[in-house]
Amino acid sequence: MCGIVGYIGNKSVDSVLLVGLERLEYRGYDSAGIATINDGELAVCKRKGKLKILNDCLKEAGLGGNVGIGHTRWATHGEPSENNAHPHTDCKKEIAVVHNGIIENYQALKERLIAKGHIFESETDTEVIPHLIEEYLGEGLEDAVRKTILELKGSYAICVISEKEPDKIIVAKAGSPIIVGLGEKENFIASDVTAVLPHTKNVIILNDGELAVVTQNDVTVTNQKGVILKKEIENISMKAESLDKGDYKFFMLKEIYEQPKLIKTILNQRIKNGNSIIFEDMNLSNNYLAKVKRIIIQACGTSWHAALVAKYWLEKYAHIHTEVDVSSEFRYRNPIAEGDTLMLAISQSGETADTLAGIREGKSKFIKVLSIVNVTKSTIARESDGIIPIMAGPEIGVASTKAYTTQLVALYLFALYLGKLNYSIPEEEIISKLDGLKKIPEILNSVLKNQDTILKCADEYYTRKNFIFLGRGINFPNALEGALKLKEISYIHSTGHPAGEFKHGPIALINETTPVVCLTPKDELYSKMASNIEEVNARKGSIISIATQGDTKIAGISKHVIFVPECQQDISPIVTVLPLQLLAYHIAAKLGYDVDKPRNLAKSVTVE
């Protein structure tokens, strides 16, 4: 992985591809490259490092032409290097390939090709693809690619060009996302719609097992047997200007500040007539949902933390037994499926490979799947029985912020919705809960306006090597989320724990150099959290508490207190996470890091 672009048309291809790759930078990468065909000759330029280095290479090389492919790479097989960067070529340098995914049987294929005399220049799994195509090229490029993909095991989205047939790009998909953007006398290819938005909003989304022949004026999609398929043209509603930072230094900060307005907009769309919760895209009948007795939630990363919070809500308000799994582990435990089981799959991108694999495992057991997604045209959305869009808009910062809080809002509303359907929660309580939820945007605005303590904490602790985050009950997942945010963008080792487990190991790490962030809103576990704070103080740790406004008790036993306005207890995670996001951001910014593009991380993890 990580980003693919392609272009065929009348424009100078190198500039189109470079701009497309720039729009995919947020996905993360360690090297990049471009291949073009000009006057019948294939030319390749690739470099380790940032796109600026590649741009210098392009200016020097003078690549031209009207057809080409480009790639940003996160290393999976082989270290970051110029040789390992994409595009990869065949022995004769007539074919170029870019690839997202993992070819699981590449070693056997490579050994076979070497035995036939092929010479490899990289350590990557991808390089077997152009050499396989070379083997079959006498039958034409399309058929050569078709025969090649039949030999590949694993996941891939590939783009192929050849100087033998310079008027086309061949695209194929199995497990990794790829789309074709449709223009006037020009067409575009990308692994993410953000790369084509400046040019077109009309796209064809390829499904697994499909192959597309893209020319300047036409797109023909077939299955692996060569049967032509009729594909629907999708219109992307996302606006190109939503991908602009505006006056903010980083997308992450912009997205943190967007949360109050976003949540207000979502609530206005989701709540009608005071107490009616609306899910237009859910596509699952109320009759079916009312009979659900068991829910399995599977997700990764920040989405998994949202799932852990949702478990509390679903069991409390809907009285439904709920299990939460990390997607990468879910399908290996042979989960028991029954007819009254519903799966919730949570993914911001809708392309998370492990979550998608979990969905397919669930569907193989005849479990209905409802996905909580941000990208409604994504693979996960299309393979689910129904979806709940979180409506967060494009999230460019790799460290998720607004997607997390909007996931929480969607999941809270869904828990109340189910509780109403199965008569587990009285109508008047739903009205009260929704009234409390409507106050959240103003509460979040208040936190954003009062960051003095957060900035002081960042100044005091940004050089520390270890942080510990503690929470209980419904705020325990936010301890995990706070730790994840800090380690993602500041590279400071940080761990989140249930505060009740503190004495079972983590307490051994406490000394005078250890900041401990404690989530202590006024709830039924408040006194127990206060006891945990005292335990840290006894060992000379530095307490940073997230506490309810005016809480003098917590202020008296903490070195720093970040106050948040009072809200209904059960929705406190939507509030308490905001100071954690800001703390992580300010520490990373003070350390001078690129907050939007943390090292080694990809925005959308499309390989298992």
C-alpha positions as CSV (number, residue, x, y, z in Angstrom):
1,M,0.0,0.0,0.0
2,C,-0.7,3.1,0.0
3,G,-1.9,5.4,-2.8
4,I,-2.5,4.9,-6.5
5,V,-3.3,7.4,-9.3
6,G,-3.6,7.1,-13.0
7,Y,-4.4,9.4,-15.9
8,I,-5.1,9.2,-19.6
9,G,-6.2,12.2,-21.6
10,N,-4.9,15.4,-23.2
11,K,-3.2,17.0,-20.3
12,S,0.5,16.7,-19.3
13,V,0.4,13.6,-17.3
14,D,3.2,14.2,-14.8
15,S,1.5,17.3,-13.3
16,V,-1.9,15.6,-13.0
17,L,-0.3,12.5,-11.3
18,L,1.7,14.6,-8.9
19,V,-1.3,16.6,-7.8
20,G,-3.2,13.4,-7.4
21,L,-0.5,11.9,-5.2
22,E,-0.4,15.1,-3.1
23,R,-4.1,14.6,-2.4
24,L,-3.2,11.1,-1.1
25,E,-0.4,12.2,1.1
26,Y,-2.6,12.1,4.2
27,R,-2.7,8.3,3.8
28,G,1.0,8.1,4.7
29,Y,4.0,6.9,2.6
30,D,7.7,6.5,2.6
31,S,8.5,6.7,-1.1
32,A,6.8,7.6,-4.4
33,G,7.1,7.2,-8.1
34,I,5.5,7.9,-11.5
35,A,5.6,6.1,-14.9
36,T,4.6,7.7,-18.1
37,I,4.5,6.8,-21.8
38,N,5.7,9.6,-24.2
39,D,6.2,9.1,-27.9
40,G,5.9,5.3,-27.4
41,E,8.6,5.1,-24.7
42,L,8.1,4.2,-21.1
43,A,9.8,6.4,-18.5
44,V,9.9,5.8,-14.7
45,C,10.9,8.3,-12.0
46,K,10.8,7.2,-8.3
47,R,12.4,8.4,-5.1
48,K,12.5,7.5,-1.4
49,G,11.1,10.3,0.8
50,K,8.5,13.0,0.3
51,L,6.8,14.1,-3.0
52,K,9.0,17.2,-3.1
53,I,12.0,15.0,-3.8
54,L,10.0,13.2,-6.5
55,N,8.9,16.5,-8.0
56,D,12.6,17.5,-8.3
57,C,13.3,14.2,-10.1
58,L,10.4,14.8,-12.5
59,K,11.7,18.3,-13.4
60,E,15.1,16.9,-14.0
61,A,13.9,13.9,-16.1
62,G,11.4,15.9,-18.1
63,L,8.8,13.2,-18.2
64,G,5.9,14.0,-20.5
65,G,3.1,12.3,-22.3
66,N,-0.6,11.9,-21.8
67,V,-0.8,8.5,-20.1
68,G,0.7,7.5,-16.8
69,I,0.4,5.9,-13.3
70,G,1.7,7.0,-9.9
71,H,2.1,5.6,-6.4
72,T,2.9,6.5,-2.9
73,R,4.2,3.5,-0.9
74,W,4.2,2.4,2.7
75,A,6.7,-0.5,3.0
76,T,5.3,-4.0,3.6
77,H,7.8,-6.2,1.7
78,G,11.3,-4.6,1.6
79,E,12.6,-1.5,3.3
80,P,11.8,2.1,2.0
81,S,14.2,2.6,-0.9
82,E,14.3,3.8,-4.5
83,N,14.5,0.3,-5.8
84,N,11.5,-0.9,-3.7
85,A,9.4,2.2,-4.7
86,H,6.7,1.8,-7.3
87,P,6.2,1.7,-10.3
88,H,7.9,-1.7,-11.0
89,T,8.9,-2.8,-14.5
90,D,9.6,-6.0,-16.4
91,C,13.0,-7.1,-17.8
92,K,12.6,-5.1,-21.0
93,K,11.3,-1.9,-19.3
94,E,8.2,-2.0,-21.5
95,I,5.6,-2.6,-18.7
96,A,5.0,-0.6,-15.5
97,V,2.8,-1.6,-12.6
98,V,1.7,0.1,-9.4
99,H,0.0,-2.0,-6.7
100,N,-1.7,-1.8,-3.4
101,G,-2.1,-4.9,-1.3
102,I,0.0,-8.0,-0.5
103,I,0.8,-10.9,-2.9
104,E,0.9,-13.8,-0.5
105,N,2.4,-16.3,-3.0
106,Y,5.0,-13.9,-4.4
107,Q,8.0,-16.0,-3.3
108,A,6.9,-19.1,-5.3
109,L,6.1,-16.9,-8.3
110,K,9.4,-15.1,-8.0
111,E,11.4,-18.4,-7.9
112,R,9.6,-19.6,-10.9
113,L,10.3,-16.4,-12.9
114,I,13.9,-16.3,-11.9
115,A,14.3,-19.9,-13.1
116,K,13.0,-18.7,-16.5
117,G,15.6,-15.9,-16.6
118,H,13.8,-12.9,-15.2
119,I,16.0,-10.4,-13.3
120,F,14.5,-8.8,-10.2
121,E,15.7,-5.4,-8.9
122,S,13.7,-5.1,-5.6
123,E,12.7,-6.9,-2.5
124,T,9.0,-6.3,-3.0
125,D,6.1,-8.7,-3.7
126,T,4.8,-6.3,-6.4
127,E,7.6,-6.9,-8.8
128,V,6.4,-10.4,-9.7
129,I,3.4,-8.7,-11.4
130,P,5.1,-7.0,-14.3
131,H,7.3,-10.0,-14.9
132,L,4.3,-12.3,-15.1
133,I,2.6,-9.9,-17.5
134,E,5.8,-9.9,-19.6
135,E,5.4,-13.7,-19.9
136,Y,2.0,-13.3,-21.4
137,L,2.4,-10.0,-23.3
138,G,2.3,-11.7,-26.7
139,E,-1.4,-12.3,-26.2
140,G,-2.1,-8.5,-25.7
141,L,-1.9,-6.4,-22.6
142,E,-5.5,-7.0,-21.4
143,D,-5.3,-10.8,-21.7
144,A,-1.8,-10.7,-20.2
145,V,-3.1,-8.9,-17.1
146,R,-6.1,-11.3,-16.9
147,K,-3.9,-14.3,-17.0
148,T,-1.5,-12.8,-14.4
149,I,-4.2,-12.0,-11.8
150,L,-5.4,-15.6,-12.0
151,E,-2.0,-16.6,-10.6
152,L,-2.0,-14.1,-7.7
153,K,-3.0,-15.0,-4.2
154,G,-3.7,-12.2,-1.7
155,S,-5.0,-8.7,-2.2
156,Y,-4.4,-6.2,-4.9
157,A,-5.4,-3.1,-6.7
158,I,-3.2,-2.7,-9.7
159,C,-2.7,-0.3,-12.6
160,V,-0.7,-1.4,-15.6
161,I,0.7,0.5,-18.6
162,S,2.8,-0.7,-21.5
163,E,4.6,1.0,-24.3
164,K,3.4,-1.8,-26.6
165,E,-0.2,-0.5,-26.1
166,P,0.3,3.1,-25.0
167,D,-3.4,4.1,-25.5
168,K,-4.7,2.3,-22.4
169,I,-4.4,1.6,-18.7
170,I,-5.4,-1.7,-17.3
171,V,-6.9,-1.8,-13.8
172,A,-7.7,-4.8,-11.7
173,K,-9.0,-5.3,-8.2
174,A,-9.2,-8.0,-5.5
175,G,-9.4,-6.8,-1.9
176,S,-7.9,-3.3,-2.2
177,P,-10.0,-0.3,-3.3
178,I,-9.7,1.4,-6.7
179,I,-12.0,3.6,-8.7
180,V,-12.1,5.1,-12.2
181,G,-13.0,8.8,-12.5
182,L,-14.8,9.8,-15.7
183,G,-13.9,13.0,-17.5
184,E,-14.4,14.6,-20.9
185,K,-11.9,13.0,-23.3
186,E,-9.9,12.0,-20.2
187,N,-10.2,9.4,-17.4
188,F,-8.6,9.1,-14.0
189,I,-7.8,6.2,-11.7
190,A,-7.3,6.4,-7.9
191,S,-7.3,4.3,-4.8
192,D,-9.2,7.1,-3.0
193,V,-11.8,9.5,-4.5
194,T,-10.0,12.5,-3.0
195,A,-7.4,12.2,-5.8
196,V,-10.0,12.7,-8.6
197,L,-12.3,15.3,-6.9
198,P,-10.7,18.4,-8.6
199,H,-11.4,16.8,-12.0
200,T,-14.7,14.8,-11.7
201,K,-17.4,13.6,-9.3
202,N,-18.5,10.8,-11.6
203,V,-16.8,7.5,-10.8
204,I,-17.0,3.7,-11.4
205,I,-16.2,1.7,-8.3
206,L,-14.6,-1.6,-9.2
207,N,-15.5,-4.7,-7.2
208,D,-13.3,-7.7,-6.5
209,G,-12.6,-9.9,-9.5
210,E,-13.2,-7.0,-12.0
211,L,-10.8,-5.7,-14.6
212,A,-11.1,-2.3,-16.4
213,V,-9.6,-1.2,-19.7
214,V,-9.3,2.6,-19.5
215,T,-8.7,4.7,-22.6
216,Q,-9.0,8.4,-23.2
217,N,-12.7,8.1,-24.3
218,D,-13.9,4.9,-22.8
219,V,-13.9,2.5,-19.8
220,T,-14.7,-1.2,-20.3
221,V,-15.2,-3.3,-17.2
222,T,-15.1,-7.1,-17.4
223,N,-15.0,-10.0,-15.0
224,Q,-12.0,-12.4,-14.8
225,K,-13.4,-14.5,-17.6
226,G,-13.6,-11.4,-19.9
227,V,-17.4,-11.0,-19.8
228,I,-18.3,-7.3,-20.2
229,L,-20.2,-5.9,-17.1
230,K,-22.6,-3.0,-17.0
231,K,-21.4,-0.7,-14.2
232,E,-23.3,2.0,-12.5
233,I,-21.8,5.5,-12.5
234,E,-21.7,6.9,-9.0
235,N,-21.8,10.6,-8.1
236,I,-19.5,11.6,-5.3
237,S,-21.1,14.3,-3.1
238,M,-17.8,15.3,-1.3
239,K,-16.6,18.8,-2.1
240,A,-13.0,19.4,-3.1
241,E,-12.8,22.5,-0.8
242,S,-13.5,20.3,2.2
243,L,-9.9,19.0,1.6
244,D,-8.4,22.4,2.4
245,K,-6.9,23.3,5.8
246,G,-8.1,26.8,5.6
247,D,-6.5,29.0,8.3
248,Y,-5.4,26.0,10.4
249,K,-1.8,24.8,10.6
250,F,-2.9,21.1,10.5
251,F,-5.9,19.2,9.3
252,M,-6.0,17.5,12.7
253,L,-6.6,20.8,14.5
254,K,-9.2,21.8,11.9
255,E,-11.0,18.5,12.4
256,I,-10.9,18.9,16.2
257,Y,-12.5,22.3,15.9
258,E,-15.2,21.0,13.5
259,Q,-16.7,18.7,16.0
260,P,-19.2,20.9,17.7
261,K,-20.8,22.1,14.5
262,L,-20.7,18.7,12.9
263,I,-22.5,17.1,15.9
264,K,-25.1,19.9,15.9
265,T,-25.7,19.3,12.2
266,I,-26.0,15.5,12.7
267,L,-28.5,15.9,15.5
268,N,-30.6,18.2,13.4
269,Q,-30.8,15.6,10.7
270,R,-31.1,12.5,12.9
271,I,-33.7,13.8,15.5
272,K,-37.1,14.9,14.4
273,N,-40.2,16.0,16.3
274,G,-38.3,16.0,19.6
275,N,-37.9,12.2,20.1
276,S,-37.9,10.5,16.7
277,I,-34.5,9.1,15.6
278,I,-34.1,8.8,11.9
279,F,-31.8,6.4,10.0
280,E,-32.6,6.7,6.3
281,D,-29.9,4.4,5.0
282,M,-30.1,1.6,7.6
283,N,-32.0,-0.7,5.3
284,L,-32.9,-3.1,8.1
285,S,-36.5,-3.5,9.1
286,N,-37.7,-2.4,12.6
287,N,-39.3,-5.8,12.8
288,Y,-35.9,-7.5,12.4
289,L,-34.1,-5.1,14.8
290,A,-36.7,-5.5,17.5
291,K,-35.9,-9.3,17.6
292,V,-32.1,-8.9,17.9
293,K,-30.9,-10.6,21.0
294,R,-27.1,-10.5,20.5
295,I,-24.8,-7.9,18.9
296,I,-21.2,-8.5,17.8
297,I,-19.2,-5.3,17.2
298,Q,-15.9,-5.5,15.4
299,A,-13.6,-2.7,14.6
300,C,-9.9,-1.5,14.6
301,G,-8.0,1.2,16.3
302,T,-10.0,4.3,17.3
303,S,-13.2,2.6,15.9
304,W,-12.6,-0.2,18.4
305,H,-12.6,2.3,21.2
306,A,-15.9,3.6,20.0
307,A,-17.2,0.0,20.0
308,L,-16.2,-0.4,23.6
309,V,-18.2,2.7,24.6
310,A,-21.2,1.5,22.5
311,K,-21.3,-1.8,24.4
312,Y,-22.3,0.1,27.6
313,W,-25.1,1.9,25.7
314,L,-26.5,-1.1,23.9
315,E,-26.6,-3.2,27.0
316,K,-28.0,-0.4,29.2
317,Y,-30.6,1.0,26.9
318,A,-31.5,-1.9,24.5
319,H,-30.8,-4.7,27.0
320,I,-29.0,-6.6,24.2
321,H,-26.0,-8.8,25.0
322,T,-23.1,-7.2,23.2
323,E,-19.6,-8.5,22.4
324,V,-16.7,-6.3,21.1
325,D,-13.9,-7.7,19.0
326,V,-10.8,-6.3,17.4
327,S,-11.4,-7.1,13.8
328,S,-8.0,-8.8,13.2
329,E,-8.9,-11.3,15.9
330,F,-12.6,-11.8,15.3
331,R,-12.6,-14.3,12.6
332,Y,-10.1,-16.5,14.3
333,R,-12.2,-17.4,17.3
334,N,-15.0,-19.2,15.5
335,P,-17.8,-17.0,16.8
336,I,-21.2,-18.7,17.4
337,A,-23.8,-17.3,15.1
338,E,-27.6,-17.4,15.7
339,G,-30.5,-16.0,13.7
340,D,-31.1,-13.2,16.2
341,T,-27.4,-12.0,16.0
342,L,-26.6,-8.6,14.5
343,M,-23.0,-7.5,13.6
344,L,-22.0,-3.9,13.8
345,A,-18.8,-3.1,11.8
346,I,-17.2,0.3,12.5
347,S,-14.8,1.8,10.0
348,Q,-14.1,5.5,9.2
349,S,-12.8,4.7,5.7
350,G,-15.0,1.8,5.0
351,E,-12.0,0.0,3.5
352,T,-10.3,-1.4,6.6
353,A,-9.1,-4.8,5.5
354,D,-9.5,-6.7,8.8
355,T,-13.0,-5.2,9.4
356,L,-14.0,-6.2,5.8
357,A,-12.7,-9.7,6.4
358,G,-14.7,-9.8,9.6
359,I,-17.8,-8.8,7.7
360,R,-17.3,-11.6,5.2
361,E,-16.8,-14.1,8.0
362,G,-20.1,-12.9,9.7
363,K,-22.0,-13.1,6.4
364,S,-20.7,-16.6,5.8
365,K,-22.5,-17.5,9.0
366,F,-25.7,-15.7,7.8
367,I,-25.3,-12.8,10.3
368,K,-26.8,-9.5,9.1
369,V,-24.3,-6.7,9.1
370,L,-24.9,-3.0,9.9
371,S,-21.9,-0.8,9.3
372,I,-21.1,2.5,10.9
373,V,-19.0,4.3,8.2
374,N,-17.9,7.7,7.1
375,V,-17.5,6.8,3.4
376,T,-20.8,5.7,2.1
377,K,-19.6,4.4,-1.3
378,S,-16.9,2.2,0.4
379,T,-16.4,-1.5,0.1
380,I,-17.6,-2.1,3.6
381,A,-20.7,0.0,3.0
382,R,-21.5,-1.9,-0.2
383,E,-21.0,-5.3,1.3
384,S,-23.2,-4.6,4.4
385,D,-26.9,-5.2,4.8
386,G,-27.3,-1.7,6.0
387,I,-25.3,1.4,7.0
388,I,-25.4,4.3,9.4
389,P,-23.3,7.1,7.9
390,I,-21.5,9.1,10.7
391,M,-21.5,12.2,8.4
392,A,-18.2,13.5,9.6
393,G,-17.0,14.7,6.2
394,P,-13.5,14.0,4.9
395,E,-11.1,13.3,7.7
396,I,-7.6,14.0,6.4
397,G,-5.5,13.8,9.7
398,V,-4.2,10.3,10.2
399,A,-5.1,10.5,13.9
400,S,-8.8,10.2,14.0
401,T,-10.7,12.9,15.9
402,K,-14.1,14.0,14.5
403,A,-14.7,10.5,13.2
404,Y,-14.5,9.1,16.8
405,T,-17.0,11.6,18.3
406,T,-19.4,11.3,15.4
407,Q,-19.2,7.5,15.6
408,L,-20.1,7.8,19.3
409,V,-23.1,10.0,18.4
410,A,-24.3,7.5,15.8
411,L,-23.9,4.6,18.2
412,Y,-25.6,6.4,21.1
413,L,-28.6,7.2,18.9
414,F,-28.7,3.6,17.6
415,A,-28.7,2.2,21.2
416,L,-31.7,4.5,22.0
417,Y,-33.4,3.5,18.7
418,L,-33.1,-0.2,19.5
419,G,-34.2,0.4,23.1
420,K,-37.4,2.1,21.8
421,L,-38.0,-0.7,19.3
422,N,-37.8,-3.5,21.9
423,Y,-39.5,-1.5,24.7
424,S,-36.4,-1.5,26.9
425,I,-36.5,2.3,27.5
426,P,-39.5,4.5,28.2
427,E,-40.4,7.3,25.9
428,E,-39.8,10.0,28.5
429,E,-36.3,8.8,29.1
430,I,-35.5,8.9,25.4
431,I,-36.7,12.5,25.3
432,S,-34.5,13.3,28.3
433,K,-31.4,11.6,26.8
434,L,-31.9,13.4,23.4
435,D,-32.2,16.7,25.2
436,G,-28.9,16.0,27.0
437,L,-27.3,15.1,23.7
438,K,-28.4,18.3,22.1
439,K,-26.3,20.2,24.7
440,I,-23.1,18.5,23.6
441,P,-22.1,21.0,20.8
442,E,-22.1,23.9,23.2
443,I,-20.2,22.0,25.8
444,L,-17.5,21.1,23.3
445,N,-17.3,24.7,22.2
446,S,-16.7,25.7,25.8
447,V,-13.8,23.2,26.1
448,L,-12.2,24.6,22.9
449,K,-12.4,28.1,24.3
450,N,-10.6,27.2,27.5
451,Q,-7.3,25.5,26.7
452,D,-5.0,27.2,29.1
453,T,-4.5,24.2,31.3
454,I,-4.0,21.9,28.3
455,L,-1.3,24.2,26.9
456,K,0.4,24.3,30.4
457,C,0.4,20.5,30.5
458,A,1.9,20.3,27.0
459,D,4.6,22.8,28.0
460,E,5.5,20.9,31.1
461,Y,5.3,17.3,29.9
462,Y,6.2,17.3,26.2
463,T,9.7,15.9,26.9
464,R,8.5,13.0,29.1
465,K,9.0,9.5,27.8
466,N,6.0,7.7,29.2
467,F,2.4,8.6,29.9
468,I,-0.3,6.5,31.6
469,F,-4.1,7.1,31.0
470,L,-6.7,5.7,33.5
471,G,-10.4,5.5,33.3
472,R,-13.3,3.5,34.6
473,G,-16.6,2.3,33.2
474,I,-17.8,4.1,30.2
475,N,-14.7,6.3,30.2
476,F,-12.2,3.5,30.2
477,P,-12.2,3.3,26.4
478,N,-11.3,7.0,26.4
479,A,-8.2,6.1,28.4
480,L,-7.2,3.8,25.5
481,E,-8.1,6.5,23.0
482,G,-6.1,9.2,24.8
483,A,-3.1,6.9,24.9
484,L,-3.4,6.0,21.2
485,K,-3.7,9.7,20.2
486,L,-0.6,10.6,22.1
487,K,1.6,7.8,20.8
488,E,0.3,8.2,17.2
489,I,1.4,11.8,16.7
490,S,4.0,12.5,19.4
491,Y,5.8,9.1,19.4
492,I,5.7,9.1,23.2
493,H,5.1,5.7,24.8
494,S,1.7,5.8,26.4
495,T,-0.7,3.2,27.7
496,G,-4.4,3.2,28.7
497,H,-5.8,1.0,31.4
498,P,-9.0,0.4,33.4
499,A,-8.2,2.1,36.6
500,G,-9.4,-0.9,38.5
501,E,-6.4,-2.9,37.0
502,F,-3.9,-0.2,38.0
503,K,-2.7,-2.2,41.0
504,H,-2.4,-5.3,38.9
505,G,0.8,-4.1,37.1
506,P,0.8,-0.6,35.7
507,I,1.4,1.0,39.2
508,A,4.9,-0.4,39.0
509,L,5.7,2.2,36.3
510,I,4.8,5.2,38.5
511,N,7.6,7.5,39.6
512,E,8.2,11.3,39.7
513,T,8.7,11.4,35.9
514,T,5.4,9.8,35.0
515,P,2.4,11.9,34.0
516,V,-0.9,10.1,34.7
517,V,-4.0,11.3,32.9
518,C,-7.1,10.4,34.9
519,L,-10.7,10.6,33.5
520,T,-12.7,11.6,36.6
521,P,-16.1,13.0,35.6
522,K,-18.8,12.9,38.3
523,D,-20.4,9.5,37.8
524,E,-21.0,6.4,39.8
525,L,-17.3,5.5,39.7
526,Y,-16.1,8.9,40.8
527,S,-15.0,7.9,44.3
528,K,-13.0,5.0,43.0
529,M,-11.2,7.2,40.5
530,A,-10.4,9.6,43.3
531,S,-8.8,6.7,45.2
532,N,-6.7,5.9,42.1
533,I,-5.4,9.4,42.0
534,E,-4.3,9.2,45.7
535,E,-2.4,6.0,44.8
536,V,-0.5,7.8,42.1
537,N,0.2,10.8,44.4
538,A,1.6,8.4,47.0
539,R,4.2,7.3,44.4
540,K,5.0,10.9,43.3
541,G,3.4,10.6,39.9
542,S,2.1,13.8,38.2
543,I,-1.7,13.8,38.0
544,I,-3.5,15.5,35.1
545,S,-7.3,15.1,35.7
546,I,-10.2,15.6,33.3
547,A,-12.9,16.6,35.8
548,T,-16.3,18.2,35.9
549,Q,-16.4,22.0,36.1
550,G,-16.1,23.2,39.7
551,D,-14.9,19.9,41.2
552,T,-12.8,21.1,44.1
553,K,-12.1,17.7,45.5
554,I,-10.3,16.5,42.3
555,A,-8.6,19.9,42.0
556,G,-7.2,19.4,45.5
557,I,-5.6,16.1,44.8
558,S,-4.4,16.7,41.2
559,K,-1.4,18.6,39.9
560,H,-3.4,19.8,36.9
561,V,-7.1,19.8,36.3
562,I,-8.7,20.2,32.9
563,F,-12.3,21.1,33.6
564,V,-15.1,20.2,31.3
565,P,-18.8,21.3,31.7
566,E,-21.2,18.9,33.3
567,C,-23.2,16.7,31.0
568,Q,-25.3,13.6,31.3
569,Q,-23.1,10.8,32.7
570,D,-23.6,8.3,29.9
571,I,-22.5,10.7,27.1
572,S,-19.5,12.0,29.0
573,P,-17.1,10.1,26.7
574,I,-18.1,12.5,23.8
575,V,-16.9,15.3,26.0
576,T,-13.9,13.9,27.9
577,V,-12.1,12.8,24.7
578,L,-11.8,16.4,23.5
579,P,-9.2,17.5,26.0
580,L,-7.3,14.3,25.3
581,Q,-7.2,15.1,21.5
582,L,-6.0,18.6,22.3
583,L,-3.3,17.5,24.7
584,A,-1.9,15.0,22.1
585,Y,-2.1,17.7,19.4
586,H,-0.3,20.4,21.4
587,I,2.4,18.0,22.7
588,A,3.1,16.8,19.1
589,A,3.1,20.3,17.7
590,K,5.5,21.5,20.5
591,L,7.8,18.6,19.5
592,G,7.8,19.9,15.9
593,Y,6.2,16.9,14.3
594,D,4.0,16.7,11.2
595,V,0.8,16.1,13.1
596,D,-1.2,15.1,10.0
597,K,1.3,12.6,8.7
598,P,2.8,10.6,11.6
599,R,5.5,8.2,10.7
600,N,4.7,4.6,9.8
601,L,0.9,5.1,9.9
602,A,-1.6,5.0,7.1
603,K,-5.0,6.6,7.3
604,S,-6.7,3.6,5.7
605,V,-5.3,0.2,6.5
606,T,-6.1,-1.8,3.4
607,V,-4.0,-4.8,4.1
608,E,-4.4,-7.4,6.8
